Amino acid sequence: MINKYALIKAEEFPVVVVEFTGHKATDENFAQYLEELNGLYAKKERLAILFDASNAVFPGIKYQKMQGDWLKENEQMMKDYCAGTAYVITNTIIRGVLKTIFKFQKQPVPYYICSDYVEANNWVIQKLSDK
């Protein structure tokens, strides 16, 4: 059984919550996470994503690069359908990792980083209402 790297919750679509589980990234679970991100865009509908990194663990450079590559490969798809991404990050190390990923590949949509879930959720809802 694979320990999931992230749980993707789309019950409140078009607001999607990606909750990092705290399990260490592996080739298998990180690939699964990126595949599930792709699946969010399969609907070809406008959405906004809240990444809850409250329980996230430090991903190795290999996985940071994989995330950066995913951003680069899916840049147009994100621009077409994603209103914005908010990140709930309470850990300063994880915040630094995110900035490193964005150095590999710039974030193609508006984003917001904070330490409060409600604040992040309000931000993504606002982005969805922006035209």
DSSP file (Angstrom, degrees, kcal/mol; ACC not computed):
  #  RESIDUE AA STRUCTURE BP1 BP2  ACC     N-H-->O    O-->H-N    N-H-->O    O-->H-N    TCO  KAPPA ALPHA  PHI   PSI    X-CA   Y-CA   Z-CA
    1    1 A M              0   0    0      0, 0.0     2,-0.4     0, 0.0     0, 0.0   0.000 360.0 360.0 360.0 134.2    0.0    0.0    0.0
    2    2 A I        -     0   0    0     26,-0.1     2,-0.8     1,-0.0     0, 0.0  -0.669 360.0-133.0 -86.1 134.7    1.3    3.4   -1.0
    3    3 A N        -     0   0    0     -2,-0.4    23,-0.1    21,-0.1    26,-0.1  -0.803  33.6-124.0 -83.8 114.0    1.4    6.2    1.6
    4    4 A K        -     0   0    0     -2,-0.8    19,-0.4     1,-0.1    17,-0.1  -0.312  12.7-152.8 -64.2 138.8   -0.1    9.1   -0.2
    5    5 A Y  S    S+     0   0    0     24,-0.4    16,-1.8     1,-0.3    17,-0.5   0.832  81.1   6.9 -75.3 -35.9    2.0   12.3   -0.5
    6    6 A A  E     -A   20   0A   0     14,-0.3     2,-0.5    23,-0.2    -1,-0.3  -0.995  63.9-136.7-148.3 149.6   -1.1   14.4   -0.8
    7    7 A L  E     -A   19   0A   0     12,-2.9    12,-3.0    -2,-0.3     2,-0.7  -0.941  19.8-151.8-106.0 126.6   -4.9   14.1   -0.5
    8    8 A I  E     -A   18   0A   0     -2,-0.5     2,-0.6    10,-0.2    10,-0.2  -0.890  10.9-168.3-105.0 117.8   -6.8   16.0   -3.3
    9    9 A K  E     +A   17   0A   0      8,-3.5     8,-2.6    -2,-0.7     3,-0.2  -0.913  19.2 163.8-112.8 113.5  -10.2   17.0   -2.1
   10   10 A A    >   +     0   0    0     -2,-0.6     3,-1.8     6,-0.2    -1,-0.1   0.117  40.9 113.2-114.7  19.6  -12.6   18.3   -4.9
   11   11 A E  T 3  S+     0   0    0      1,-0.3    -1,-0.1     6,-0.1     5,-0.1   0.793  83.6  45.7 -62.2 -27.6  -15.9   18.1   -3.0
   12   12 A E  T >  S-     0   0    0      3,-0.4     3,-2.2    -3,-0.2    -1,-0.3   0.037 100.6-162.4-104.2  25.4  -16.2   21.9   -3.0
   13   13 A F  T <  S+     0   0    0     -3,-1.8     3,-0.1     1,-0.4    34,-0.1  -0.189  73.1  41.1 -47.5 132.6  -15.2   22.2   -6.7
   14   14 A P  T 3  S+     0   0    0      0, 0.0    34,-2.6     0, 0.0     2,-0.6  -0.967 116.6  62.6 -88.8   2.4  -14.3   24.7   -8.1
   15   15 A V  E <  S- b   0  48A   0     -3,-2.2    -3,-0.4    32,-0.2     2,-0.4  -0.822  74.2-170.5 -86.9 123.5  -12.3   25.2   -4.9
   16   16 A V  E     - b   0  49A   0     32,-2.7    34,-3.2    -2,-0.6     2,-0.5  -0.944  10.1-153.0-116.3 134.5   -9.9   22.2   -4.6
   17   17 A V  E     -Ab   9  50A   0     -8,-2.6    -8,-3.5    -2,-0.4     2,-0.7  -0.931   4.0-165.4-108.9 126.5   -7.9   21.5   -1.5
   18   18 A V  E     -Ab   8  51A   0     32,-2.9    34,-2.9    -2,-0.5     2,-0.6  -0.941  12.4-167.8-108.9 109.2   -4.6   19.7   -1.8
   19   19 A E  E     -Ab   7  52A   0    -12,-3.0   -12,-2.9    -2,-0.7     2,-0.3  -0.873  15.2-139.3-104.6 115.6   -3.7   18.5    1.7
   20   20 A F  E     -A    6   0A   0     32,-2.2    35,-0.4    -2,-0.6   -14,-0.3  -0.584  10.2-150.2 -74.7 132.9   -0.2   17.2    2.2
   21   21 A T        -     0   0    0    -16,-1.8    -1,-0.1    -2,-0.3   -15,-0.1   0.701  32.2-113.2 -81.8 -22.4   -0.2   14.2    4.4
   22   22 A G  S    S+     0   0    0    -17,-0.5     2,-0.2     1,-0.4   -17,-0.1   0.333  73.3 133.1  98.8  -6.2    3.1   14.4    6.1
   23   23 A H        -     0   0    0    -19,-0.4    -1,-0.4   -18,-0.2    34,-0.3  -0.580  65.3-103.4 -77.5 142.4    4.4   11.2    4.4
   24   24 A K        -     0   0    0     -2,-0.2     2,-0.2     1,-0.1     5,-0.1  -0.347  40.6-102.7 -63.7 141.5    7.8   11.4    2.8
   25   25 A A        +     0   0    0     33,-0.2     2,-0.3     4,-0.1    35,-0.1  -0.446  43.3 178.3 -67.0 136.2    7.9   11.8   -1.0
   26   26 A T     >  -     0   0    0     -2,-0.2     4,-2.4   -23,-0.1     5,-0.4  -0.869  44.8-104.2-128.0 165.6    8.7    8.7   -2.9
   27   27 A D  H  > S+     0   0    0     -2,-0.3     4,-1.7     1,-0.2     5,-0.2   0.918 121.2  45.4 -55.2 -42.2    8.9    8.2   -6.7
   28   28 A E  H  > S+     0   0    0      2,-0.2     4,-2.0     1,-0.2    -1,-0.2   0.948 116.3  40.2 -70.4 -50.5    5.6    6.4   -6.6
   29   29 A N  H  > S+     0   0    0      1,-0.2     4,-2.0     2,-0.2   -24,-0.4   0.819 115.7  51.0 -74.7 -27.1    3.6    8.7   -4.3
   30   30 A F  H  X S+     0   0    0     -4,-2.4     4,-2.3     2,-0.2    -1,-0.2   0.899 110.4  49.0 -74.2 -38.8    4.9   11.9   -5.9
   31   31 A A  H  X S+     0   0    0     -4,-1.7     4,-2.3    -5,-0.4    -2,-0.2   0.903 111.3  51.1 -62.6 -40.4    4.1   10.6   -9.4
   32   32 A Q  H  X S+     0   0    0     -4,-2.0     4,-2.5     2,-0.2    -2,-0.2   0.913 108.3  51.8 -63.0 -42.6    0.6    9.8   -8.2
   33   33 A Y  H  X S+     0   0    0     -4,-2.0     4,-2.0     1,-0.2    -2,-0.2   0.924 111.0  46.7 -58.9 -46.7    0.2   13.3   -6.7
   34   34 A L  H  X S+     0   0    0     -4,-2.3     4,-2.1     2,-0.2    -1,-0.2   0.879 111.3  52.1 -66.1 -37.0    1.2   14.9  -10.0
   35   35 A E  H  X S+     0   0    0     -4,-2.3     4,-2.0     1,-0.2    -1,-0.2   0.904 108.9  50.4 -63.1 -41.1   -1.1   12.6  -11.9
   36   36 A E  H  X S+     0   0    0     -4,-2.5     4,-1.2     2,-0.2    -2,-0.2   0.865 107.2  53.9 -67.4 -34.9   -4.0   13.6   -9.6
   37   37 A L  H >X S+     0   0    0     -4,-2.0     4,-0.9     1,-0.2     3,-0.7   0.934 107.8  50.9 -61.2 -44.7   -3.2   17.3  -10.2
   38   38 A N  H >X S+     0   0    0     -4,-2.1     3,-1.0     1,-0.2     4,-0.5   0.901 104.3  59.0 -57.1 -40.5   -3.4   16.6  -13.9
   39   39 A G  H >< S+     0   0    0     -4,-2.0     3,-0.8     1,-0.3     4,-0.4   0.804  95.0  63.3 -61.4 -30.5   -6.8   15.0  -13.3
   40   40 A L  H X< S+     0   0    0     -4,-1.2     3,-0.6    -3,-0.7     5,-0.3   0.860 104.7  47.1 -60.6 -34.5   -8.1   18.2  -11.7
   41   41 A Y  H X< S+     0   0    0     -3,-1.0     3,-1.6    -4,-0.9    -1,-0.2   0.554  87.0  88.0 -86.1  -8.2   -7.7   19.9  -15.1
   42   42 A A  T << S+     0   0    0     -3,-0.8    -1,-0.2    -4,-0.5    -2,-0.2   0.792  81.3  61.8 -62.3 -27.5   -9.3   17.1  -17.1
   43   43 A K  T <  S-     0   0    0     -3,-0.6    -1,-0.3    -4,-0.4    -2,-0.1   0.717  98.0-142.0 -69.4 -19.3  -12.7   18.8  -16.5
   44   44 A K    <   +     0   0    0     -3,-1.6     2,-0.3     1,-0.2    -2,-0.1   0.905  55.8 131.6  54.5  44.6  -11.4   21.8  -18.4
   45   45 A E        -     0   0    0     -5,-0.3    -1,-0.2   -31,-0.0    -2,-0.1  -0.921  67.2 -92.9-124.7 151.1  -13.3   24.1  -15.9
   46   46 A R        +     0   0    0     -2,-0.3     2,-0.3    -3,-0.1    36,-0.2  -0.373  56.3 160.7 -62.2 136.2  -12.2   27.1  -14.0
   47   47 A L  E     - c   0  82A   0     34,-2.6    36,-3.3   -34,-0.1    37,-0.5  -0.933  31.8-143.2-148.4 169.1  -10.9   26.2  -10.5
   48   48 A A  E     -bc  15  84A   0    -34,-2.6   -32,-2.7    -2,-0.3     2,-0.5  -0.991  18.7-144.6-137.7 143.5   -8.8   27.5   -7.7
   49   49 A I  E     -bc  16  85A   0     35,-2.1    37,-2.6    -2,-0.3     2,-0.6  -0.922   7.6-161.8-119.3 131.6   -6.5   25.4   -5.5
   50   50 A L  E     -bc  17  86A   0    -34,-3.2   -32,-2.9    -2,-0.5     2,-0.7  -0.947  12.1-157.2-107.8 114.1   -5.7   25.7   -1.9
   51   51 A F  E     -bc  18  87A   0     35,-3.5    37,-3.1    -2,-0.6     2,-1.0  -0.835   3.4-159.1 -93.4 112.7   -2.5   23.8   -1.0
   52   52 A D  E     +bc  19  88A   0    -34,-2.9   -32,-2.2    -2,-0.7     3,-0.4  -0.804  20.0 168.2 -96.2 101.2   -2.6   23.0    2.8
   53   53 A A    >   +     0   0    0     35,-2.3     3,-1.1    -2,-1.0    38,-0.3   0.078  37.6 118.3-100.3  22.4    1.1   22.3    3.7
   54   54 A S  T 3  S+     0   0    0      1,-0.3    -1,-0.2    35,-0.1    35,-0.1   0.848  89.3  29.1 -57.1 -35.0    0.4   22.4    7.4
   55   55 A N  T 3  S+     0   0    0    -35,-0.4    -1,-0.3    -3,-0.4    -2,-0.1   0.275  93.1 134.0-107.3   9.3    1.6   18.8    7.7
   56   56 A A    <   -     0   0    0     -3,-1.1     2,-0.3   -35,-0.1    38,-0.1  -0.235  43.6-145.7 -65.1 147.4    4.1   18.8    4.8
   57   57 A V        -     0   0    0    -34,-0.3   -35,-0.1    37,-0.0   -32,-0.1  -0.805  36.8 -84.2-108.2 156.8    7.5   17.3    5.1
   58   58 A F        -     0   0    0     -2,-0.3     2,-0.3     1,-0.1   -33,-0.2  -0.417  46.3-143.5 -61.8 113.1   10.6   18.7    3.3
   59   59 A P        -     0   0    0      0, 0.0    -1,-0.1     0, 0.0     5,-0.1  -0.600  21.3-110.0 -80.7 141.5   10.7   17.2   -0.2
   60   60 A G    >>  -     0   0    0     -2,-0.3     4,-2.0   -35,-0.1     3,-0.7  -0.146  31.5-101.8 -63.0 163.6   14.0   16.3   -1.6
   61   61 A I  H 3> S+     0   0    0      1,-0.3     4,-2.6     2,-0.2     5,-0.2   0.836 121.3  62.0 -57.8 -35.4   15.5   18.3   -4.5
   62   62 A K  H 3> S+     0   0    0      1,-0.2     4,-2.0     2,-0.2    -1,-0.3   0.911 108.7  41.7 -56.3 -43.5   14.5   15.5   -6.9
   63   63 A Y  H <> S+     0   0    0     -3,-0.7     4,-2.4     2,-0.2    -2,-0.2   0.819 110.4  56.1 -78.4 -31.1   10.9   16.1   -6.1
   64   64 A Q  H  X S+     0   0    0     -4,-2.0     4,-2.3     2,-0.2    -2,-0.2   0.920 110.2  47.0 -61.5 -42.4   11.2   19.9   -6.1
   65   65 A K  H  X S+     0   0    0     -4,-2.6     4,-2.9     2,-0.2    -2,-0.2   0.905 109.7  53.0 -65.7 -42.0   12.6   19.6   -9.6
   66   66 A M  H  X S+     0   0    0     -4,-2.0     4,-2.3     2,-0.2    -2,-0.2   0.910 110.4  48.0 -59.6 -41.7    9.7   17.2  -10.6
   67   67 A Q  H  X S+     0   0    0     -4,-2.4     4,-2.3     2,-0.2    -2,-0.2   0.921 111.8  49.6 -65.2 -42.8    7.2   19.8   -9.3
   68   68 A G  H  X S+     0   0    0     -4,-2.3     4,-2.2     1,-0.2    -2,-0.2   0.904 110.8  49.6 -61.1 -42.2    9.0   22.6  -11.2
   69   69 A D  H  X S+     0   0    0     -4,-2.9     4,-3.0     2,-0.2     5,-0.2   0.898 108.8  53.1 -62.9 -40.5    9.0   20.5  -14.4
   70   70 A W  H  X S+     0   0    0     -4,-2.3     4,-2.0     1,-0.2    -2,-0.2   0.924 108.6  50.0 -61.5 -43.7    5.2   19.8  -13.9
   71   71 A L  H  < S+     0   0    0     -4,-2.3    -1,-0.2     1,-0.2     4,-0.2   0.922 113.0  46.6 -59.5 -43.9    4.6   23.6  -13.6
   72   72 A K  H >< S+     0   0    0     -4,-2.2     3,-1.0     1,-0.2     4,-0.3   0.935 113.9  46.9 -64.6 -46.7    6.6   24.2  -16.8
   73   73 A E  H 3< S+     0   0    0     -4,-3.0    -1,-0.2     1,-0.2    -2,-0.2   0.793 121.1  37.6 -66.1 -28.4    4.9   21.4  -18.8
   74   74 A N  T 3X S+     0   0    0     -4,-2.0     4,-2.5    -5,-0.2    -1,-0.2   0.142  79.3 116.2-112.2  18.4    1.4   22.5  -17.6
   75   75 A E  H <> S+     0   0    0     -3,-1.0     4,-2.5     1,-0.2     5,-0.2   0.915  78.9  44.6 -55.8 -49.9    1.8   26.2  -17.7
   76   76 A Q  H  > S+     0   0    0     -4,-0.3     4,-2.4     1,-0.2    -1,-0.2   0.900 111.9  52.6 -66.1 -39.9   -0.7   26.9  -20.4
   77   77 A M  H  > S+     0   0    0      1,-0.2     4,-1.9     2,-0.2     5,-0.3   0.910 111.1  47.9 -61.1 -42.0   -3.3   24.6  -18.9
   78   78 A M  H  X S+     0   0    0     -4,-2.5     4,-2.9     1,-0.2    -2,-0.2   0.926 111.1  50.1 -65.0 -44.1   -3.0   26.3  -15.6
   79   79 A K  H  < S+     0   0    0     -4,-2.5    -1,-0.2     1,-0.2    -2,-0.2   0.882 112.5  49.2 -60.3 -37.7   -3.3   29.8  -17.2
   80   80 A D  H  < S+     0   0    0     -4,-2.4    -1,-0.2    -5,-0.2    -2,-0.2   0.862 130.4  12.1 -70.0 -36.9   -6.4   28.6  -19.0
   81   81 A Y  H  < S+     0   0    0     -4,-1.9   -34,-2.6    -5,-0.2     2,-0.6   0.646 101.8  86.8-121.6 -19.0   -8.2   27.1  -16.1
   82   82 A C  E  <  -c   47   0A   0     -4,-2.9   -34,-0.2    -5,-0.3     3,-0.1  -0.786  44.8-170.4 -98.4 118.8   -6.7   28.0  -12.7
   83   83 A A  E     -     0   0A   0    -36,-3.3     2,-0.3    -2,-0.6   -35,-0.2   0.776  68.0 -50.0 -72.8 -27.0   -7.9   31.3  -11.1
   84   84 A G  E     -c   48   0A   0    -37,-0.5   -35,-2.1    25,-0.1     2,-0.4  -0.902  46.2-118.4 167.0 165.9   -5.1   31.1   -8.5
   85   85 A T  E     -cd  49 111A   0     25,-2.2    27,-1.8    -2,-0.3     2,-0.4  -0.995  18.3-162.9-130.5 133.3   -3.4   29.0   -5.9
   86   86 A A  E     -cd  50 112A   0    -37,-2.6   -35,-3.5    -2,-0.4     2,-0.5  -0.898   7.4-153.7-113.4 146.0   -3.1   29.7   -2.2
   87   87 A Y  E     -cd  51 113A   0     25,-2.9    27,-2.8    -2,-0.4     2,-0.9  -0.976   6.9-157.0-124.4 121.9   -0.6   28.0    0.1
   88   88 A V  E     +cd  52 114A   0    -37,-3.1   -35,-2.3    -2,-0.5     2,-0.5  -0.873  29.0 165.6 -95.1 107.2   -1.1   27.5    3.8
   89   89 A I        +     0   0    0     25,-3.0   -35,-0.1    -2,-0.9    27,-0.1  -0.957  20.1 165.0-131.1 112.7    2.5   27.1    5.0
   90   90 A T        +     0   0    0     -2,-0.5     2,-0.5   -37,-0.2    -1,-0.1   0.669  61.7  80.7 -96.4 -20.6    3.3   27.3    8.7
   91   91 A N     >  -     0   0    0    -38,-0.3     4,-2.1     1,-0.1     5,-0.1  -0.771  67.4-151.7 -93.7 124.2    6.8   25.9    8.4
   92   92 A T  H  > S+     0   0    0     -2,-0.5     4,-1.8     1,-0.2    -1,-0.1   0.815  96.6  55.7 -66.2 -29.6    9.5   28.4    7.3
   93   93 A I  H  > S+     0   0    0      2,-0.2     4,-2.0     1,-0.2    -1,-0.2   0.935 108.6  46.8 -66.2 -45.6   11.6   25.5    5.7
   94   94 A I  H  > S+     0   0    0      1,-0.2     4,-2.4     2,-0.2    -2,-0.2   0.884 108.7  55.6 -64.1 -37.6    8.7   24.4    3.6
   95   95 A R  H  X S+     0   0    0     -4,-2.1     4,-1.9     1,-0.2    -1,-0.2   0.908 107.8  49.5 -59.5 -41.1    8.1   28.1    2.6
   96   96 A G  H  X S+     0   0    0     -4,-1.8     4,-2.0     2,-0.2    -2,-0.2   0.871 107.5  54.3 -64.4 -38.2   11.7   28.2    1.4
   97   97 A V  H  X S+     0   0    0     -4,-2.0     4,-2.6     2,-0.2    -2,-0.2   0.919 106.5  51.7 -61.8 -43.4   11.2   25.0   -0.6
   98   98 A L  H  X S+     0   0    0     -4,-2.4     4,-2.4     1,-0.2    -1,-0.2   0.921 108.6  50.1 -60.1 -43.9    8.2   26.5   -2.3
   99   99 A K  H  X S+     0   0    0     -4,-1.9     4,-0.9     1,-0.2    -1,-0.2   0.874 109.6  52.4 -62.3 -36.0   10.3   29.5   -3.3
  100  100 A T  H >X S+     0   0    0     -4,-2.0     4,-1.6     2,-0.2     3,-0.7   0.924 107.9  50.6 -64.5 -44.8   13.0   27.1   -4.6
  101  101 A I  H 3X S+     0   0    0     -4,-2.6     4,-2.0     1,-0.3     3,-0.3   0.919 108.4  52.5 -58.1 -43.4   10.4   25.3   -6.8
  102  102 A F  H 3< S+     0   0    0     -4,-2.4    -1,-0.3     1,-0.2    -2,-0.2   0.700 103.7  58.1 -69.4 -17.8    9.2   28.7   -8.1
  103  103 A K  H << S+     0   0    0     -4,-0.9    -1,-0.2    -3,-0.7     3,-0.2   0.855 105.7  49.1 -75.3 -36.0   12.9   29.5   -9.0
  104  104 A F  H  < S+     0   0    0     -4,-1.6     2,-0.3     1,-0.3    -2,-0.2   0.916 136.6   1.6 -63.5 -42.5   13.0   26.3  -11.2
  105  105 A Q  S  < S-     0   0    0     -4,-2.0    -1,-0.3    -5,-0.2    -2,-0.1  -0.945  82.0-119.7-151.0 123.4    9.7   27.4  -12.8
  106  106 A K        -     0   0    0     -2,-0.3    -3,-0.1    -3,-0.2    -4,-0.0  -0.289  37.6-102.7 -61.9 145.4    7.7   30.6  -12.2
  107  107 A Q        -     0   0    0      1,-0.1    -1,-0.1    -5,-0.1     4,-0.1  -0.588  29.7-153.5 -68.9 122.5    4.2   30.1  -10.9
  108  108 A P  S    S+     0   0    0      0, 0.0    -1,-0.1     0, 0.0    -2,-0.1   0.548  72.3  46.6 -81.9  -6.2    2.0   30.8  -14.0
  109  109 A V  S    S-     0   0    0      1,-0.1   -25,-0.1   -24,-0.0   -26,-0.1  -0.872 102.4 -76.7-129.6 163.3   -1.1   31.9  -12.1
  110  110 A P        -     0   0    0      0, 0.0   -25,-2.2     0, 0.0     2,-0.3  -0.277  55.0-172.8 -56.8 143.7   -1.7   34.3   -9.2
  111  111 A Y  E     -d   85   0A   0    -27,-0.2     2,-0.4    -4,-0.1   -25,-0.2  -0.962  17.5-160.6-141.5 160.9   -0.7   32.9   -5.9
  112  112 A Y  E     -d   86   0A   0    -27,-1.8   -25,-2.9    -2,-0.3     2,-0.5  -0.998   4.8-159.8-143.0 132.8   -0.9   33.7   -2.2
  113  113 A I  E     +d   87   0A   0     -2,-0.4     2,-0.3   -27,-0.2   -25,-0.2  -0.967  28.0 140.4-118.9 127.8    1.1   32.3    0.7
  114  114 A C  E     -d   88   0A   0    -27,-2.8   -25,-3.0    -2,-0.5    -2,-0.0  -0.897  52.7-122.2-150.8 179.5   -0.1   32.6    4.3
  115  115 A S  S    S+     0   0    0     -2,-0.3     2,-0.5   -27,-0.2   -27,-0.1   0.333  85.2  82.4-110.3   5.9   -0.2   30.6    7.5
  116  116 A D     >  -     0   0    0      1,-0.1     4,-2.1   -27,-0.1     5,-0.2  -0.952  61.3-154.1-121.5 125.9   -4.0   30.6    8.0
  117  117 A Y  H  > S+     0   0    0     -2,-0.5     4,-2.8     1,-0.2     5,-0.2   0.912  97.1  50.0 -62.1 -46.5   -6.4   28.2    6.3
  118  118 A V  H  > S+     0   0    0      1,-0.2     4,-2.6     2,-0.2    -1,-0.2   0.907 110.7  50.6 -61.8 -41.9   -9.4   30.5    6.4
  119  119 A E  H  > S+     0   0    0      2,-0.2     4,-1.9     1,-0.2    -1,-0.2   0.919 112.5  46.6 -61.1 -44.6   -7.4   33.4    5.0
  120  120 A A  H  X S+     0   0    0     -4,-2.1     4,-2.2     2,-0.2    -2,-0.2   0.909 112.0  50.5 -64.6 -42.6   -6.2   31.1    2.1
  121  121 A N  H  X S+     0   0    0     -4,-2.8     4,-2.2     1,-0.2    -2,-0.2   0.915 109.5  50.6 -63.2 -43.4   -9.7   29.8    1.5
  122  122 A N  H  X S+     0   0    0     -4,-2.6     4,-2.1     1,-0.2    -1,-0.2   0.886 109.3  52.8 -60.4 -38.3  -11.1   33.4    1.4
  123  123 A W  H  X S+     0   0    0     -4,-1.9     4,-2.4     2,-0.2    -2,-0.2   0.928 109.3  46.5 -64.6 -45.6   -8.4   34.3   -1.1
  124  124 A V  H  X S+     0   0    0     -4,-2.2     4,-2.1     1,-0.2    -1,-0.2   0.892 111.5  52.0 -66.9 -37.2   -9.2   31.4   -3.5
  125  125 A I  H  X S+     0   0    0     -4,-2.2     4,-1.3     2,-0.2    -1,-0.2   0.918 110.4  48.9 -62.1 -42.2  -12.9   32.2   -3.4
  126  126 A Q  H  X S+     0   0    0     -4,-2.1     4,-1.1     1,-0.2     3,-0.3   0.913 109.1  52.7 -62.2 -43.3  -12.1   35.8   -4.2
  127  127 A K  H  < S+     0   0    0     -4,-2.4     3,-0.4     1,-0.2    -1,-0.2   0.885 106.1  53.9 -61.3 -38.7   -9.9   34.8   -7.1
  128  128 A L  H  < S+     0   0    0     -4,-2.1    -1,-0.2     1,-0.2    -2,-0.2   0.827 107.7  50.5 -65.3 -30.5  -12.7   32.6   -8.5
  129  129 A S  H  < S+     0   0    0     -4,-1.3    -1,-0.2    -3,-0.3    -2,-0.2   0.690  91.0  95.3 -82.2 -17.6  -15.1   35.6   -8.5
  130  130 A D     <        0   0    0     -4,-1.1    -3,-0.0    -3,-0.4     0, 0.0  -0.467 360.0 360.0 -68.4 141.9  -12.5   37.8  -10.3
  131  131 A K              0   0    0     -2,-0.1    -1,-0.1   -48,-0.0    -4,-0.0   0.423 360.0 360.0-110.0 360.0  -13.1   37.9  -14.0
